[in-house]
Amino acid sequence: MRPLLAIGLFVLLPFAAPAAGPAANPIPTRAALDAEVAAAMKAAQANGLAIAVIDDGNVVHVAAYGQRNAKGDPLQTDTVMYGASLTKAVFAYTVMQLVEEGRLDLDRPVGEYFAKPLTDYPAEDAYGPWPDLAGDPRWKNITARHLLTHSSGFANFAYLEPDGKLRFHFDPGTRYAYSGEGLILLQYVLERGLGLDLGAEMQRRVFDRFDMPNTSMMWRADFAANLADGWMEDGTVEPHDERSRVRAAGSMDTTIADLANFVAAYIRGEGLEPATFDAMTSPQLPITTASQFPTLQDELPVAQRRKDLDAGLGVVVFDGPQGAGFFKGGHNDSTGNTWVCVKQGRRCVVILGNDVRAERAFPRLVAFVLGETGVPWRWEYGSGKVFVD
C-alpha cells in the first residue's frame, strides 16, 4: 500500500480542495426527469436511453425510455445493454483491489510479472501482439499506472496502425493518449502474470458484490430474452454483439439498474481504502490535447491546455463549479454511454444509450440533474459534435 498512498497524497497536494462552491441543484423529481428525458431524446432523435441518478451515494432514480429494438419492444431498467468503455472503469476498480492486497504494484514494470520477456509471448486472438515490441526496449518501463492513465505510448489498438503492428509513439508515462491496447496489456498481466481469470475476478469482486445479476464480461444465453440492439448515426439498426471473450477494454454487458448499484458503491468508496479511492479519482497525469480523439494528436501549447483536466486511474478527473469531479464515457457506432460524478454530495448521473445519437443529449441531461459541473464535453467528443439544447 505504501507506494499507492504516497502517490495518492502527492497528487492531491497541487489540487487542494477549493472553497465550497455553489450549492448543488436539488435532484429533480421523477416526473420532471421523465419530461426532460423525453424532450432531450426527441431533440436528439434517439430511440433508446436509460438513466440512473445517485445522490449522497444512494440510487434515487433508475429509468429507461424508448425502444430496445426495431420491433418496438420497450427498453427497461433490466434490459441488457452494451457497457462499451465503461468496462475500463469497472476493470480499474478491480485492479485497485489487487493493488491493496499487494498482488500488484502500480509502479512496478509489468514485464517483471512474467516468467519470460513479454515480447517472447506469441500473439493471441484475445491479447495484443507483444512480439511487435521486441526491437524497442521501452516495453520494459511500462507500469500499471501508465496503463490505467492511458500513457502507455500505444495507439488505441494495434489494428489501427497502418501496418497493423503495435509500436510506441512516445515514452511510457509522458503524456495521455487513449489506448484500449494498454488495458489489454494490463489484463494480460493479471491473467498470464498473476494467473487470474479476469472474468471470474470481476464477477466475484464487483458483479456479485454489488447486486448486478444481469452484468457479465461475456455473453450469457439468458441475456437474449431482454436485450438491446443499437441504432447508428444514420438510423441503421445494429444487432447486439454476443461477445465471446473477456476484454478489459470493453466487453461488459450490463443494465442501468445494475450499473447504478456499482456507481453508487464507487462514489461511496465502498470496497477500497479512502486513499485508494482518492488516488483513482484525483489527478495522476495532465491531459494536454484539445480532444480525446484522435488519440495520438499533437499536444496543445502549454498556455492552451485545460489546467483542471487530468487522467485519474480508469477515469478522467476535472475541477468545475461544484469542485472535483470525474467521468468515463463509452462509445461504439451504435452505443453512447456516460458516467459523471461530482464528489461534493457524492452525486452521479449514469446514462446508457442504445442509440449513438443519445450522446447529443448528454450535456443537457447531466446539467439538468446535477447543475453545471464542468464536464469537458468538447474534449470528450471533439469540437464537431452537435449537442441539443
RODO-2510 file (C-alpha; in nm, 4 decimals, decimal comma):
residues 389
     n   res          X          Y          Z
     1     m     0,0000     0,0000     0,0000
     2     r     0,2823     0,2479     0,0648
     3     p     0,3588     0,3344    -0,2992
     4     l    -0,0118     0,3840    -0,3642
     5     l    -0,0634     0,6004    -0,0576
     6     a     0,2399     0,8107    -0,1356
     7     i     0,1227     0,8842    -0,4858
     8     g    -0,2324     0,9483    -0,3705
     9     l    -0,1116     1,2125    -0,1250
    10     f     0,1313     1,3630    -0,3729
    11     v    -0,1231     1,4147    -0,6455
    12     l    -0,3694     1,5770    -0,4096
    13     l    -0,1317     1,8483    -0,2896
    14     p    -0,1254     2,0674    -0,6039
    15     f    -0,5023     2,0356    -0,6384
    16     a    -0,6204     2,1306    -0,2905
    17     a    -0,9961     2,1223    -0,2481
    18     p    -1,1458     2,4576    -0,3459
    19     a    -1,3593     2,6623    -0,1155
    20     a    -1,7172     2,5432    -0,1044
    21     g    -1,8685     2,6056    -0,4450
    22     p    -2,2267     2,6859    -0,5338
    23     a    -2,4924     2,4727    -0,3774
    24     a    -2,5766     2,1681    -0,5846
    25     n    -2,9022     2,1634    -0,7760
    26     p    -3,1844     1,9831    -0,5998
    27     i    -3,2262     1,6389    -0,7539
    28     p    -3,5277     1,6597    -0,9873
    29     t    -3,8438     1,4668    -0,9200
    30     r    -3,9111     1,1573    -1,1246
    31     a    -4,1850     1,3358    -1,3155
    32     a    -3,9512     1,6232    -1,4020
    33     l    -3,6792     1,3808    -1,5074
    34     d    -3,9218     1,1874    -1,7280
    35     a    -4,0302     1,5056    -1,9036
    36     e    -3,6763     1,6286    -1,9555
    37     v    -3,5525     1,2965    -2,0931
    38     a    -3,8474     1,2780    -2,3334
    39     a    -3,7729     1,6261    -2,4651
    40     a    -3,3988     1,5631    -2,4919
    41     m    -3,4477     1,2310    -2,6729
    42     k    -3,6834     1,3941    -2,9206
    43     a    -3,4336     1,6720    -2,9876
    44     a    -3,1512     1,4209    -3,0290
    45     q    -3,3626     1,1811    -3,2404
    46     a    -3,2589     0,8975    -3,0103
    47     n    -3,4665     0,5793    -2,9932
    48     g    -3,3477     0,4481    -2,6567
    49     l    -3,1847     0,5755    -2,3399
    50     a    -3,1604     0,4610    -1,9774
    51     i    -3,0559     0,6824    -1,6866
    52     a    -2,9681     0,6484    -1,3191
    53     v    -2,9228     0,9231    -1,0612
    54     i    -2,7189     0,8874    -0,7419
    55     d    -2,7417     1,1362    -0,4542
    56     d    -2,5273     1,1136    -0,1403
    57     g    -2,4076     0,7747    -0,2599
    58     n    -2,7593     0,6306    -0,2916
    59     v    -2,9558     0,5411    -0,6034
    60     v    -3,2589     0,7718    -0,6221
    61     h    -3,3792     0,7281    -0,9817
    62     v    -3,3441     0,4425    -1,2308
    63     a    -3,5426     0,4722    -1,5529
    64     a    -3,5453     0,3535    -1,9136
    65     y    -3,7093     0,5193    -2,2107
    66     g    -3,7853     0,4345    -2,5707
    67     q    -3,7182     0,1123    -2,7569
    68     r    -3,4707    -0,1707    -2,7256
    69     n    -3,5004    -0,2976    -3,0818
    70     a    -3,6557    -0,2279    -3,4217
    71     k    -3,9685    -0,4256    -3,3281
    72     g    -4,0507    -0,1552    -3,0767
    73     d    -4,0083    -0,3636    -2,7612
    74     p    -3,9664    -0,1225    -2,4695
    75     l    -3,6286    -0,0517    -2,3164
    76     q    -3,6491    -0,1448    -1,9492
    77     t    -3,4285    -0,0950    -1,6456
    78     d    -3,3284    -0,4631    -1,6607
    79     t    -3,2667    -0,4671    -2,0373
    80     v    -2,9135    -0,5854    -2,1130
    81     m    -2,7156    -0,3114    -2,2851
    82     y    -2,3580    -0,2831    -2,4049
    83     g    -2,1309    -0,1192    -2,1467
    84     a    -1,8597    -0,0340    -2,4042
    85     s    -1,5658     0,1508    -2,2462
    86     l    -1,7392     0,1947    -1,9132
    87     t    -1,5882    -0,1525    -1,8770
    88     k    -1,2489     0,0148    -1,8307
    89     a    -1,3550     0,1942    -1,5123
    90     v    -1,5000    -0,1250    -1,3630
    91     f    -1,1800    -0,3082    -1,4570
    92     a    -0,9733    -0,0343    -1,2896
    93     y    -1,1741    -0,0762    -0,9690
    94     t    -1,0918    -0,4480    -0,9781
    95     v    -0,7240    -0,3747    -1,0377
    96     m    -0,7088    -0,1393    -0,7413
    97     q    -0,8394    -0,4108    -0,5122
    98     l    -0,5436    -0,6230    -0,6223
    99     v    -0,3121    -0,3308    -0,5513
   100     e    -0,4491    -0,3023    -0,1983
   101     e    -0,3950    -0,6747    -0,1491
   102     g    -0,0295    -0,6401    -0,2503
   103     r    -0,0684    -0,8617    -0,5561
   104     l     0,0049    -0,5786    -0,7972
   105     d     0,2216    -0,2668    -0,7665
   106     l     0,1173     0,0340    -0,9728
   107     d     0,4784     0,1375    -1,0281
   108     r     0,6487    -0,1948    -1,0868
   109     p     0,7337    -0,2612    -1,4534
   110     v     0,4700    -0,5030    -1,5787
   111     g     0,7308    -0,7155    -1,7546
   112     e     0,8514    -0,8314    -1,4128
   113     y     0,5295    -1,0255    -1,3603
   114     f     0,6080    -1,2717    -1,6406
   115     a     0,8270    -1,5810    -1,6425
   116     k     0,9951    -1,4695    -1,9656
   117     p     1,0218    -1,1419    -2,1590
   118     l     0,6834    -1,0050    -2,2636
   119     t     0,7966    -0,9963    -2,6254
   120     d     0,8610    -1,3715    -2,6206
   121     y     0,4918    -1,4468    -2,5715
   122     p     0,3176    -1,5195    -2,9021
   123     a     0,0374    -1,3019    -3,0287
   124     e    -0,3035    -1,4452    -2,9403
   125     d    -0,6525    -1,3561    -3,0548
   126     a    -0,7525    -1,2281    -2,7115
   127     y    -0,4389    -1,0275    -2,6481
   128     g    -0,2054    -0,7802    -2,8100
   129     p     0,0794    -0,8611    -3,0498
   130     w     0,3544    -0,8221    -2,7912
   131     p     0,6317    -0,9575    -3,0199
   132     d     0,5902    -0,6379    -3,2253
   133     l     0,7692    -0,4534    -2,9427
   134     a     1,0787    -0,6734    -2,9464
   135     g     1,3052    -0,4127    -3,1060
   136     d     1,2100    -0,1345    -2,8628
   137     p     1,3295    -0,1679    -2,5006
   138     r     1,0732     0,0823    -2,3758
   139     w     0,8323    -0,2029    -2,3093
   140     k     1,0459    -0,2777    -2,0032
   141     n     0,9454     0,0558    -1,8480
   142     i     0,5653     0,0228    -1,8704
   143     t     0,3835     0,0132    -1,5363
   144     a     0,0234    -0,0484    -1,4353
   145     r    -0,0077     0,3223    -1,3568
   146     h     0,0867     0,4051    -1,7164
   147     l    -0,1770     0,1659    -1,8462
   148     l    -0,4554     0,2953    -1,6197
   149     t    -0,3749     0,6571    -1,7120
   150     h    -0,3615     0,5853    -2,0868
   151     s     0,0031     0,6832    -2,1087
   152     s     0,1489     0,3588    -2,2468
   153     g     0,2577     0,5194    -2,5739
   154     f     0,0405     0,2845    -2,7818
   155     a    -0,2283     0,3709    -3,0332
   156     n    -0,5834     0,2870    -2,9258
   157     f    -0,5410    -0,0578    -3,0852
   158     a    -0,2654    -0,2104    -3,2932
   159     y    -0,5036    -0,2893    -3,5792
   160     l    -0,5430     0,0852    -3,6310
   161     e    -0,1757     0,1221    -3,7226
   162     p    -0,1071     0,1390    -4,0987
   163     d     0,0724    -0,1951    -4,0884
   164     g    -0,1331    -0,3411    -3,8025
   165     k     0,1729    -0,3646    -3,5773
   166     l     0,1943    -0,2418    -3,2194
   167     r     0,4510     0,0310    -3,1576
   168     f     0,5401     0,3144    -2,9220
   169     h     0,4558     0,6694    -3,0221
   170     f     0,6097     0,8262    -2,7116
   171     d     0,7896     0,7205    -2,3938
   172     p     0,5563     0,5497    -2,1455
   173     g     0,4236     0,7798    -1,8770
   174     t     0,4994     1,1071    -2,0534
   175     r     0,1540     1,2033    -2,1869
   176     y    -0,2089     1,0925    -2,2199
   177     a    -0,3290     0,9133    -2,5331
   178     y    -0,6302     0,6846    -2,5006
   179     s    -0,5352     0,3213    -2,5552
   180     g    -0,7558     0,0169    -2,5260
   181     e    -0,4466    -0,1877    -2,6116
   182     g    -0,2899    -0,0643    -2,2892
   183     l    -0,5816    -0,2029    -2,0875
   184     i    -0,5493    -0,5342    -2,2722
   185     l    -0,1843    -0,5461    -2,1672
   186     l    -0,2858    -0,4974    -1,8044
   187     q    -0,5401    -0,7772    -1,8444
   188     y    -0,2547    -0,9916    -1,9748
   189     v    -0,0530    -0,9106    -1,6630
   190     l    -0,3380    -1,0309    -1,4440
   191     e    -0,4141    -1,3439    -1,6435
   192     r    -0,0713    -1,4598    -1,7623
   193     g     0,1451    -1,2930    -1,4991
   194     l    -0,0669    -1,3438    -1,1864
   195     g    -0,2612    -1,6474    -1,3064
   196     l    -0,6036    -1,4919    -1,2526
   197     d    -0,9238    -1,5359    -1,4509
   198     l    -1,0327    -1,1764    -1,5067
   199     g    -1,3946    -1,2620    -1,5802
   200     a    -1,4195    -1,4621    -1,2578
   201     e    -1,2434    -1,1903    -1,0578
   202     m    -1,4786    -0,9192    -1,1801
   203     q    -1,7783    -1,1426    -1,1191
   204     r    -1,6725    -1,2038    -0,7591
   205     r    -1,5311    -0,8632    -0,6729
   206     v    -1,7871    -0,6450    -0,8479
   207     f    -2,0935    -0,8044    -1,0067
   208     d    -2,1833    -1,0396    -0,7208
   209     r    -2,0812    -0,7931    -0,4520
   210     f    -2,2929    -0,5039    -0,5770
   211     d    -2,6088    -0,6894    -0,6810
   212     m    -2,5511    -0,6853    -1,0556
   213     p    -2,7259    -1,0075    -1,1669
   214     n    -2,7514    -0,9096    -1,5337
   215     t    -2,3913    -0,7981    -1,5823
   216     s    -2,1122    -1,0074    -1,7298
   217     m    -1,7833    -0,9716    -1,9129
   218     m    -1,9006    -1,2358    -2,1642
   219     w    -2,2249    -1,3155    -2,3418
   220     r    -2,4792    -1,5205    -2,1486
   221     a    -2,7635    -1,7038    -2,3192
   222     d    -3,0186    -1,5704    -2,0683
   223     f    -2,9476    -1,2162    -2,1903
   224     a    -3,1309    -1,2859    -2,5165
   225     a    -3,4773    -1,2547    -2,3620
   226     n    -3,4385    -0,8838    -2,2830
   227     l    -3,1589    -0,7447    -2,4971
   228     a    -3,0982    -0,4045    -2,6532
   229     d    -2,9901    -0,3705    -3,0128
   230     g    -2,8475    -0,0335    -3,1170
   231     w    -2,9039     0,2474    -3,3640
   232     m    -2,6209     0,4087    -3,5570
   233     e    -2,5946     0,7726    -3,6606
   234     d    -2,7800     0,7130    -3,9883
   235     g    -3,0632     0,5272    -3,8146
   236     t    -2,9453     0,1804    -3,9137
   237     v    -3,0079    -0,0881    -3,6523
   238     e    -2,7055    -0,2868    -3,5355
   239     p    -2,7724    -0,6190    -3,3570
   240     h    -2,6192    -0,6649    -3,0137
   241     d    -2,2778    -0,8298    -3,0386
   242     e    -2,2613    -1,1571    -2,8443
   243     r    -1,9072    -1,1147    -2,7103
   244     s    -1,7419    -1,4500    -2,6596
   245     r    -1,4307    -1,3459    -2,4659
   246     v    -1,3381    -1,1228    -2,1756
   247     r    -1,1875    -0,7921    -2,2852
   248     a    -1,0832    -0,5398    -2,0190
   249     a    -1,1089    -0,2639    -2,2790
   250     g    -1,4816    -0,3119    -2,3361
   251     s    -1,6661    -0,6448    -2,3282
   252     m    -1,9066    -0,5780    -2,0386
   253     d    -2,2803    -0,6203    -2,0854
   254     t    -2,4907    -0,4629    -1,8117
   255     t    -2,8223    -0,2966    -1,7274
   256     i    -2,8913     0,0508    -1,5980
   257     a    -3,0194    -0,0976    -1,2702
   258     d    -2,7008    -0,2998    -1,2235
   259     l    -2,4655    -0,0201    -1,3172
   260     a    -2,6446     0,2215    -1,0855
   261     n    -2,5647    -0,0106    -0,7945
   262     f    -2,1975    -0,0161    -0,8887
   263     v    -2,1646     0,3593    -0,9387
   264     a    -2,3340     0,4281    -0,6058
   265     a    -2,0897     0,1954    -0,4318
   266     y    -1,7995     0,3501    -0,6245
   267     i    -1,8779     0,7097    -0,5215
   268     r    -1,9142     0,5899    -0,1612
   269     g    -1,5678     0,4385    -0,1896
   270     e    -1,7056     0,1001    -0,0913
   271     g    -1,4605    -0,1879    -0,1053
   272     l    -1,1498     0,0336    -0,1172
   273     e    -0,9405     0,2256     0,1328
   274     p    -1,0027     0,6032     0,1291
   275     a    -0,6507     0,6663    -0,0037
   276     t    -0,7136     0,4256    -0,2903
   277     f    -1,0382     0,5976    -0,3867
   278     d    -0,8609     0,9337    -0,3710
   279     a    -0,5818     0,8066    -0,5952
   280     m    -0,8292     0,6723    -0,8517
   281     t    -1,0304     0,9930    -0,8701
   282     s    -0,7541     1,2534    -0,8345
   283     p    -0,5092     1,3929    -1,0928
   284     q    -0,2385     1,1471    -1,1906
   285     l    -0,1294     1,2877    -1,5268
   286     p    -0,2177     1,6131    -1,7071
   287     i    -0,4230     1,5860    -2,0256
   288     t    -0,2630     1,8019    -2,2916
   289     t    -0,4708     1,7604    -2,6086
   290     a    -0,7658     1,9528    -2,7489
   291     s    -0,9823     1,6392    -2,7597
   292     q    -0,9630     1,2731    -2,6666
   293     f    -0,9785     1,1507    -3,0254
   294     p    -0,7859     1,1087    -3,2460
   295     t    -0,5763     0,9535    -2,9741
   296     l    -0,2291     1,0492    -3,0997
   297     q    -0,2935     1,4110    -3,1900
   298     d    -0,0328     1,6749    -3,1112
   299     e    -0,0263     1,8242    -2,7638
   300     l    -0,1525     2,1797    -2,7225
   301     p     0,0857     2,4634    -2,6348
   302     v     0,1048     2,4878    -2,2556
   303     a    -0,0935     2,8115    -2,2459
   304     q    -0,3880     2,6495    -2,4283
   305     r    -0,4199     2,3397    -2,2129
   306     r    -0,7086     2,2998    -1,9724
   307     k    -0,5376     2,3071    -1,6339
   308     d    -0,8134     2,1258    -1,4470
   309     l    -0,8297     1,8187    -1,6717
   310     d    -0,6261     1,5096    -1,5848
   311     a    -0,6174     1,1344    -1,6052
   312     g    -0,7171     0,9508    -1,2917
   313     l    -0,6878     0,5739    -1,2635
   314     g    -0,9535     0,4408    -1,5007
   315     v    -1,1471     0,7678    -1,5128
   316     v    -1,0880     1,1273    -1,6252
   317     v    -1,0905     1,3894    -1,3493
   318     f    -1,1793     1,7570    -1,3684
   319     d    -1,2439     2,0540    -1,1427
   320     g    -1,5562     2,2595    -1,2007
   321     p    -1,8064     2,4948    -1,0389
   322     q    -1,9024     2,2290    -0,7841
   323     g    -1,5455     2,1215    -0,7161
   324     a    -1,3779     1,7952    -0,8038
   325     g    -1,5485     1,5501    -1,0362
   326     f    -1,4727     1,2574    -1,2622
   327     f    -1,6284     1,0830    -1,5580
   328     k    -1,5972     0,7980    -1,8048
   329     g    -1,7518     0,7545    -2,1466
   330     g    -1,8290     0,4546    -2,3634
   331     h    -1,8942     0,4543    -2,7358
   332     n    -1,9187     0,2495    -3,0489
   333     d    -2,1123     0,3002    -3,3710
   334     s    -2,4456     0,2230    -3,2050
   335     t    -2,3763     0,2908    -2,8362
   336     g    -2,3356     0,6096    -2,6362
   337     n    -2,2716     0,5854    -2,2611
   338     t    -2,1540     0,8252    -1,9936
   339     w    -2,0958     0,8253    -1,6194
   340     v    -2,0385     1,1580    -1,4397
   341     c    -1,9828     1,2164    -1,0670
   342     v    -1,9141     1,5187    -0,8505
   343     k    -1,7529     1,4429    -0,5171
   344     q    -1,9442     1,7167    -0,3377
   345     g    -2,2618     1,5456    -0,2251
   346     r    -2,1481     1,2131    -0,3793
   347     r    -2,3774     1,2747    -0,6761
   348     c    -2,3670     1,0976    -1,0125
   349     v    -2,5553     1,0531    -1,3370
   350     v    -2,5186     0,7356    -1,5430
   351     i    -2,6599     0,7129    -1,8948
   352     l    -2,6668     0,4115    -2,1252
   353     g    -2,7787     0,4829    -2,4799
   354     n    -2,8553     0,2042    -2,7256
   355     d    -2,8639     0,4756    -2,9904
   356     v    -2,5392     0,6619    -3,0521
   357     r    -2,7423     0,9769    -3,1199
   358     a    -2,8279     0,9843    -2,7480
   359     e    -2,4830     1,1367    -2,6917
   360     r    -2,6175     1,4659    -2,8274
   361     a    -2,8358     1,4924    -2,5158
   362     f    -2,5727     1,4091    -2,2539
   363     p    -2,4661     1,7637    -2,1575
   364     r    -2,8299     1,8733    -2,1303
   365     l    -2,9341     1,5778    -1,9151
   366     v    -2,6325     1,5838    -1,6834
   367     a    -2,6754     1,9573    -1,6276
   368     f    -3,0480     1,9121    -1,5644
   369     v    -2,9766     1,6642    -1,2849
   370     l    -2,6533     1,7949    -1,1331
   371     g    -2,6317     2,1567    -1,2465
   372     e    -2,3177     2,2891    -1,4142
   373     t    -2,0331     2,0543    -1,3314
   374     g    -1,7537     2,1443    -1,5711
   375     v    -1,7560     1,8108    -1,7568
   376     p    -1,5224     1,8580    -2,0584
   377     w    -1,7760     1,7563    -2,3213
   378     r    -1,5879     1,9209    -2,6093
   379     w    -1,2702     1,7388    -2,5124
   380     e    -1,4592     1,4093    -2,4843
   381     y    -1,6391     1,4325    -2,8181
   382     g    -1,4452     1,6881    -3,0196
   383     s    -1,5406     2,0323    -3,1426
   384     g    -1,7542     1,8950    -3,4279
   385     k    -2,0073     1,7219    -3,2006
   386     v    -2,3565     1,8734    -3,2118
   387     f    -2,5372     1,8791    -2,8754
   388     v    -2,9066     1,9515    -2,8239
   389     d    -3,0307     2,2406    -2,6147
***
